[in-house]
Amino acid sequence: MQTNLIARARDWTSYLSMDHIRTLKVQKDKSAPIDRSVGPNGGTDRPTEYVKLQSVSLGQSICPNRLIDNVSLEVACVKNYTKRHNLSISISWYLNWFQRGTYLRNGPGLWHIDDNDFRHLFDGYATLVRLHFENGRLTFGHRQVESEAYKAAKKNGRLCYREFSEVPKTDNFLSYVGELASLFSGASLTDNANTGVVVLGDGRVVCLTETVKGSIEVDPETLDTIGKFEYGDGLGGLVHSAHPIVTEREMWTLLPDLVRAGYAVVRMEAGTNERKVVGRVECRGGPAPGWVHSFPVTEHYVVVPEMSLRYCAKNLLKAEPTPLYKFESHPESGSYVHVMCKASGKLVASVKVPNFVTFHFINAYEETDEEGRVTAVIADCCEHNDDTTILDKLRLQNLRSFTGQDVLPEARYGRFRIPFDGSDIGELGAALDPNEHEKGMDMCSANPAYIGKKYRYAYACGAVRPCNFPNTLTKIDLVEKKAKNWYEEGAVPSEPFFVARPGATAEDDGVVISVISDKNGEGYALVLDGSNFEEIARAKFPYGLPYGLHGCWVPKK
């Protein structure tokens, strides 16, 4: 059996004819404004701003929860609108305790411009999704992030900036030379902020990607694009970690130095736009710094990973992508983990570790002896067994052409131990048996209150195999060394995001939010109990949404 998951836009009136509508009662919100210009069917007079869903299935599956042999993923874009679209959904009395606030999710959502189709999942133009919780109700909306790359593509009907795997087509050799010149200055690099979204300590909300210029401020209520987030420090640089560490007081990030292989560790105080260099880490391998998509911190230290999968200027210059895109694998150069003191900027440990490949670090904490002295740092990540093919597996043609074979590369809950005894060698192993999550592991999150501290629980996307993409939600218990999985036939969940119950004292006392695409191309918001990992509620959307990446929680002021 093979199923297709296609995220497509459709008019909400056609949604009424779906078989599963029996679990919902949908009616027009007569107070909604009439939009005569945009919408799934073009310029017809109907309320496209708001659709009220009066009830929702609670704690039960709309589709039977059956194991299947084959699950396929076809990523297709939802028809995107210039205006925001919202619907209001009654969730459950069970969620009346739930604090008022908004879950924002960012990710690529538009993979074609006119007749030009993109190659890779990471090429898509950013789509921001909003789930607002208040008084037991959920309001949903989505909108494109209006980066310069997106606006230029829409205006010109073609790609105008360099995306993850895509390069603008040039008319002649002189145009090509000019484009290369703009590459070195950073002018042709994309600002398509399609990776993550964070809330800074002063409440500003910023969408991010790996280019420094791709930092874009948005309004969390209207989803309007406010404009480019300007760093006022003169540090420059073309790229940074797509996943900074953000708290109420500060933001930490890494700036890879592509000329003198190394990393600047920088801190930005809340309420400012000025990054300050705390220290620098020199790479121990070469010829370039290792790719650093994310990194962890502890209470007193910043952990700087150096993978043998390294940035590659040669590949960056090529008009057609290589299997590793902007990177190149140098296993002979080795992999390393460096630890820097936050207060002094001094390197306190630098160890060689087995080669590894990871997109996402999960958390880190300090290991201490009986007298409270730090003896090591433990750093956890979603580790792909040093398999660099994971990048090419995310080509859209691969995601859209599942044949029933198990092609998702294996992954584990990787755990580094970096000793503070002066040793040059660190450890890398699995924090629990990978079979607990069927050797699928990515898109992890943890209780934000435990970031940098010793923790017990994490939430991730795992696998029910065979598959070509993570297809479960997984709760990891690092004490019991067990995983509990949520799975629904044909469904593809996005990153599970934990939100603590107000006043909670237990680490897992809260809810886990995920946006799900089902096997019919429909979508819904899923809310799981953070403790027992059972379904609390789901809210169906009137049209499908594309797969998304990372999110954040914006408390209501």
C-alpha positions in Angstrom: 0.0 0.0 0.0 1.3 3.4 -0.9 -0.3 6.6 0.3 0.3 10.2 -0.9 0.5 13.1 1.3 -0.1 16.3 -0.7 -0.5 19.7 1.0 -2.8 21.6 -1.3 -5.0 24.7 -0.9 -8.7 24.2 -1.4 -11.7 26.3 -0.8 -13.2 25.8 2.6 -16.6 25.1 1.0 -15.2 22.0 -0.7 -13.8 20.9 2.7 -17.5 20.5 3.8 -17.8 17.5 1.5 -14.9 15.6 3.1 -15.9 12.3 4.7 -14.1 13.2 8.0 -16.2 16.4 8.3 -18.6 14.5 10.4 -16.3 15.2 13.4 -16.7 18.9 12.8 -19.4 21.5 12.4 -18.3 24.3 10.1 -20.2 27.5 9.5 -19.4 31.0 8.2 -18.5 33.8 10.5 -20.9 36.4 9.3 -18.9 39.1 11.0 -15.8 38.3 8.8 -14.8 40.8 6.2 -15.4 39.9 2.5 -12.2 39.5 0.6 -12.8 40.0 -3.2 -9.3 39.7 -4.4 -7.5 36.6 -3.0 -8.3 33.1 -1.8 -8.3 29.5 -2.9 -10.7 30.1 -5.8 -9.6 33.6 -6.8 -11.8 36.7 -6.7 -15.2 35.4 -5.4 -17.2 37.1 -2.7 -16.9 35.0 0.4 -15.3 35.3 3.8 -11.8 34.1 3.5 -10.5 35.8 6.6 -12.3 33.7 9.2 -14.0 30.3 9.3 -15.3 29.0 12.6 -15.1 25.4 13.5 -17.6 24.9 16.4 -16.3 21.6 17.7 -13.3 19.3 17.3 -12.5 15.7 17.8 -10.9 15.3 21.3 -8.6 12.5 22.2 -9.5 10.3 19.3 -8.2 9.7 15.8 -10.2 10.8 12.8 -8.3 8.2 10.7 -7.8 4.7 12.1 -4.4 4.3 13.8 -3.1 1.3 11.7 0.4 0.3 11.0 1.2 0.3 7.3 4.0 -1.1 5.2 4.6 2.0 3.1 4.3 5.7 3.8 5.2 8.3 1.2 5.6 12.0 1.4 4.9 14.3 -1.5 5.7 17.9 -0.6 3.7 20.4 -2.6 3.0 24.0 -1.8 -0.2 25.4 -0.5 -1.5 28.2 -2.6 -0.1 31.2 -0.8 -2.0 34.4 -0.1 -0.8 38.0 0.2 -3.3 38.5 3.0 -3.4 36.5 6.2 -6.0 33.9 6.8 -7.4 32.9 10.1 -9.9 30.4 11.5 -11.2 30.1 15.1 -11.5 26.7 16.6 -13.0 25.6 19.9 -10.4 23.3 21.4 -11.5 21.9 24.7 -12.4 22.7 28.3 -9.4 20.5 29.1 -7.2 23.3 27.8 -8.7 26.1 29.8 -5.7 26.0 32.0 -3.5 26.6 29.0 -1.8 29.9 29.2 -2.7 32.5 26.6 -0.2 32.8 23.9 0.9 32.0 20.3 2.8 29.2 18.7 4.6 30.3 15.6 6.1 27.8 13.1 8.4 28.8 10.3 9.6 26.7 7.4 9.8 26.5 3.6 6.4 26.6 2.0 6.6 27.7 -1.6 8.8 25.6 -4.0 8.0 27.2 -7.3 7.8 30.6 -9.0 5.7 30.6 -12.2 7.0 27.6 -14.1 10.3 27.3 -12.1 10.3 24.4 -9.7 12.9 24.2 -6.9 15.0 21.1 -6.1 15.4 20.9 -2.4 13.2 21.1 0.7 15.4 23.9 2.1 14.9 26.1 -1.1 11.3 27.0 -0.4 10.2 30.5 0.5 9.4 30.9 4.2 5.8 30.4 5.3 4.9 31.5 8.8 2.0 29.6 10.6 0.3 31.0 13.7 -1.7 29.1 16.3 -3.1 31.4 19.0 -4.5 29.9 22.1 -6.8 31.8 24.4 -9.8 30.9 26.6 -10.0 27.4 25.3 -10.0 28.5 21.6 -7.5 28.3 18.9 -7.1 30.9 16.1 -5.1 29.7 13.1 -3.4 31.8 10.3 -0.5 31.6 7.9 1.4 34.1 5.7 4.5 34.3 3.6 7.5 36.0 5.1 8.2 38.9 2.6 11.9 38.7 2.2 13.7 40.5 -0.5 14.3 37.2 -2.2 10.6 36.3 -2.1 9.4 39.7 -3.4 12.0 39.8 -6.2 11.0 36.3 -7.3 7.3 37.2 -7.3 8.0 40.4 -9.2 10.2 38.9 -11.8 8.8 35.5 -12.1 12.1 33.8 -11.5 14.7 33.1 -8.9 16.8 36.2 -8.1 19.0 35.2 -5.2 21.0 32.1 -4.3 19.0 29.6 -2.3 20.2 26.4 -0.6 20.5 24.5 -3.9 19.3 27.0 -6.5 21.3 29.6 -8.4 19.8 32.4 -10.5 20.2 31.8 -14.2 22.4 34.3 -16.0 22.0 35.4 -19.6 25.6 35.5 -20.6 29.2 35.2 -19.3 29.4 38.8 -18.2 26.2 38.4 -16.2 27.7 35.3 -14.6 30.9 37.2 -13.6 28.8 39.9 -12.1 26.8 37.4 -10.2 30.0 35.9 -8.8 31.1 39.3 -7.7 27.9 39.9 -5.9 28.3 36.5 -4.2 31.6 37.4 -2.6 30.0 40.6 -1.3 27.0 38.7 0.0 24.6 40.7 -2.2 23.4 37.6 -4.1 22.9 35.4 -1.0 19.3 34.9 -0.1 17.6 36.5 2.9 14.9 33.9 2.7 14.4 33.4 6.4 12.8 29.9 6.2 14.4 28.0 9.0 13.5 29.2 12.5 11.7 31.8 14.4 12.7 33.2 17.9 11.4 35.6 20.5 14.1 37.9 21.7 14.2 39.0 25.4 12.5 42.3 24.6 9.6 40.6 22.8 10.7 41.2 19.2 10.1 38.2 16.9 12.7 37.3 14.3 12.7 34.7 11.5 16.1 33.3 10.7 18.1 31.3 8.2 21.9 30.6 7.9 22.7 33.9 6.1 23.2 36.9 8.4 21.1 39.0 6.1 18.3 36.5 6.4 17.2 37.9 9.8 13.7 39.3 9.4 11.4 40.8 12.1 7.7 39.9 11.9 4.6 40.9 13.9 3.5 37.8 15.8 -0.2 38.8 15.8 -0.7 39.9 12.2 2.2 38.0 10.7 3.2 41.1 8.8 6.8 41.4 7.8 8.2 44.4 9.6 11.5 44.4 7.9 15.1 43.3 8.0 16.6 42.9 11.5 19.6 45.1 11.4 22.6 44.1 13.5 24.2 47.4 14.6 27.7 46.1 15.4 29.8 46.0 12.3 30.8 42.4 12.8 29.9 41.6 9.2 30.1 37.9 8.2 28.0 36.1 5.6 26.7 33.2 7.6 25.8 32.3 11.2 24.1 29.5 13.1 20.5 29.2 12.1 19.6 28.3 15.6 20.8 30.9 18.2 20.3 30.3 21.9 17.8 32.9 23.1 16.8 33.7 26.7 15.1 36.6 28.4 18.5 38.3 28.9 20.5 37.5 25.9 21.1 35.7 22.6 24.2 33.6 21.8 25.2 32.6 18.3 28.3 31.5 16.2 29.8 33.3 13.2 31.8 30.9 11.1 34.9 32.5 9.6 35.2 31.2 6.0 38.6 32.8 5.4 40.5 32.0 8.6 38.9 28.7 9.6 37.3 29.3 13.0 34.2 30.6 14.8 33.4 33.8 16.6 31.3 33.2 19.7 29.0 36.3 20.1 26.5 37.5 22.6 23.7 40.1 22.1 22.1 41.6 25.1 18.3 41.7 25.1 16.9 45.0 23.9 19.8 45.8 21.7 20.9 44.9 18.1 24.6 44.8 19.0 26.4 41.5 19.0 29.7 41.4 20.9 32.5 38.9 20.4 33.1 36.9 23.6 35.9 34.8 22.1 37.1 32.9 19.1 37.6 29.2 18.4 40.3 28.2 15.9 39.3 25.1 13.9 41.6 22.1 14.5 40.7 20.5 11.1 40.5 22.1 7.7 40.4 23.4 5.1 37.3 25.3 6.2 35.2 25.5 9.3 32.7 22.7 9.9 29.1 23.4 9.1 27.3 24.6 12.3 23.6 24.7 11.9 23.1 24.7 15.6 25.0 24.4 18.9 24.2 24.0 22.6 25.1 25.9 25.8 25.3 25.1 29.5 24.9 27.5 32.4 28.5 28.6 32.1 29.8 27.4 28.8 29.2 27.6 25.0 29.7 24.3 23.1 31.2 24.8 19.6 30.9 21.7 17.3 33.3 21.3 14.4 32.1 18.6 12.0 34.2 17.1 9.2 31.3 18.2 6.9 32.7 21.6 6.1 31.7 24.8 4.2 33.1 24.7 0.7 33.7 27.9 -1.4 34.2 25.8 -4.5 30.8 24.3 -4.3 29.3 27.6 -3.5 30.5 28.9 -6.8 29.0 26.1 -8.9 25.9 26.8 -10.9 24.6 23.3 -10.4 24.4 21.6 -6.9 26.7 18.8 -5.8 25.4 16.0 -3.6 26.5 17.9 -0.6 25.5 21.3 -1.9 27.4 24.2 -0.2 29.5 21.7 1.8 32.2 19.1 1.4 33.0 16.1 3.5 36.6 15.8 4.8 36.6 12.8 7.1 40.3 12.8 7.2 40.3 16.2 8.8 38.5 14.9 11.9 35.7 16.2 14.0 36.0 18.2 17.3 34.0 19.7 20.1 35.3 22.9 21.8 34.0 24.4 25.0 34.3 28.1 25.8 33.7 29.9 29.1 30.8 32.4 28.7 32.4 34.8 31.3 36.0 34.9 30.1 35.8 33.8 26.4 38.6 31.3 27.1 38.7 27.8 25.7 38.5 25.4 28.6 38.3 22.1 26.6 38.9 21.0 23.0 38.6 17.3 22.1 38.6 15.1 19.1 35.5 13.0 18.7 34.3 10.4 16.2 33.1 11.9 12.9 29.4 12.9 13.1 26.7 14.6 11.2 23.9 16.6 12.9 21.6 19.4 12.0 20.2 19.9 15.5 21.7 19.9 19.0 19.1 19.3 21.7 20.6 20.4 25.0 23.8 20.4 27.1 24.6 20.5 30.8 27.5 20.3 33.2 28.6 17.2 34.9 30.0 17.8 38.4 31.8 15.9 41.2 30.8 15.7 44.8 32.4 19.0 45.6 30.5 20.8 42.8 33.5 21.1 40.4 32.7 20.7 36.7 34.3 17.5 35.4 32.7 17.4 32.0 30.1 18.8 29.7 27.4 16.5 28.2 26.0 17.6 24.8 23.1 15.9 23.1 22.1 16.0 19.4 20.2 14.2 16.7 23.1 12.4 15.1 22.9 10.8 11.7 25.7 8.2 12.2 28.0 10.4 10.1 25.9 9.8 7.1 26.1 12.9 4.8 23.5 11.5 2.4 20.8 12.9 4.6 21.2 16.2 2.7 20.5 14.7 -0.7 17.6 12.6 0.7 15.8 15.9 1.2 15.6 16.7 -2.5 11.9 17.2 -3.4 12.1 14.4 -6.0 13.2 12.0 -3.4 10.4 13.1 -0.9 7.8 12.8 -3.7 8.8 9.4 -5.0 8.5 6.9 -2.2 8.6 3.4 -3.6 8.1 1.4 -0.4 11.8 1.0 0.4 13.1 2.1 3.7 15.3 5.0 2.6 15.3 7.3 5.7 18.9 7.3 6.9 19.3 6.0 10.4 19.8 8.4 13.3 20.3 8.3 17.1 20.1 10.4 20.2 23.7 11.2 20.1 25.5 12.1 23.4 28.9 13.7 23.6 31.0 13.8 26.8 33.7 16.4 26.8 36.0 15.8 29.8 37.6 18.7 31.7 40.7 16.7 32.7 42.9 18.0 29.9 42.2 15.0 27.7 42.4 15.4 24.0 39.7 12.8 23.3 36.0 13.0 23.8 33.2 10.4 23.7 30.2 10.0 21.4 27.6 7.4 21.9 23.8 6.9 22.0 21.9 8.1 25.0 19.4 5.3 24.5 18.8 2.3 22.3 18.0 3.8 18.8 15.5 0.9 18.3 13.3 2.7 20.8 12.5 5.3 18.1 13.2 2.9 15.1 16.5 4.7 14.4 14.7 7.9 13.3 15.6 11.1 15.2 15.4 14.8 14.3 13.6 18.0 15.1 14.1 17.8 18.8 12.9 20.1 21.5 13.0 20.2 25.3 11.4 22.2 28.1 12.9 25.7 27.6 13.3 26.1 31.4 15.8 23.2 31.3 18.0 24.5 28.5 21.6 24.4 29.6 20.7 22.3 32.7 20.5 18.6 33.4 17.2 17.3 32.0 15.2 14.1 31.6 12.8 14.6 28.7 13.0 15.6 25.1 10.5 15.5 22.2 11.4 14.6 18.7 10.3 13.3 15.3 11.0 9.5 15.0 10.1 6.8 12.6 7.8 3.9 11.9 9.6 2.1 9.1 9.7 1.7 6.1 9.6 5.4 5.4 11.5 8.2 3.6 10.8 10.9 6.2 10.3 11.1 10.0 6.7 10.2 10.6 6.2 9.9 14.4 6.2 12.2 17.4 8.4 10.8 20.1 8.9 11.5 23.8 12.3 10.5 25.0 12.9 9.6 28.7 16.7 9.8 29.3 16.4 8.2 32.8 14.3 5.2 31.9 16.0 5.0 28.4 12.6 4.7 26.8 10.7 6.4 24.0 6.9 6.8 23.7 5.6 7.3 20.2 2.6 9.0 18.6 1.9 7.7 15.1 -1.0 7.9 12.6 -1.0 6.2 9.3 0.3 8.4 6.5 0.8 11.4 8.7 3.9 13.6 8.7 4.3 15.7 11.9 6.4 18.8 12.2 8.7 19.6 15.2 7.0 18.8 18.5 7.1 22.0 20.7 6.7 21.8 24.5 4.9 24.5 26.4 4.8 24.3 30.2 1.6 24.6 32.2 1.6 27.8 34.2 3.0 27.1 37.6 4.3 23.7 36.6 7.0 22.1 38.7 7.5 18.8 36.9 9.7 18.9 33.8 7.0 17.4 31.5 4.0 19.1 33.0 2.6 20.9 29.9 1.5 20.2 26.4 3.3 19.4 23.1 2.1 21.2 20.0 2.7 19.9 16.4 1.3 20.8 13.0 0.4 17.6 11.2 -0.1 16.9 7.5 -2.2 13.8 6.9 -2.2 11.2 4.1 -5.0 13.0 2.3 -3.1 16.3 2.1 -5.2 17.8 4.9 -3.7 19.4 8.0 -4.5 19.9 11.7 -3.0 21.2 14.9 -2.3 18.4 17.4 -2.0 18.9 21.1 -0.5 16.1 23.2 -0.2 15.8 27.0 3.5 16.4 27.8 3.4 13.9 30.6 1.6 10.8 29.2 2.0 11.8 25.6 -1.7 11.0 24.9 -3.7 13.1 22.5 -5.7 15.9 24.1 -7.2 17.6 21.1 -6.8 18.2 17.4 -8.1 21.0 15.2 -8.6 20.4 11.5 -7.6 23.2 9.1 -9.9 23.9 6.1 -6.9 23.4 3.7 -3.6 21.6 3.8 -0.3 23.1 4.8 3.2 22.3 3.6 5.7 20.7 6.0 7.4 23.2 8.3 10.5 23.3 10.4 10.9 25.1 13.7 8.7 27.1 16.1 8.6 29.2 19.2 6.1 30.3 21.9 5.1 33.9 22.2 3.3 34.5 25.6 0.5 37.0 25.5 1.4 40.3 27.1 
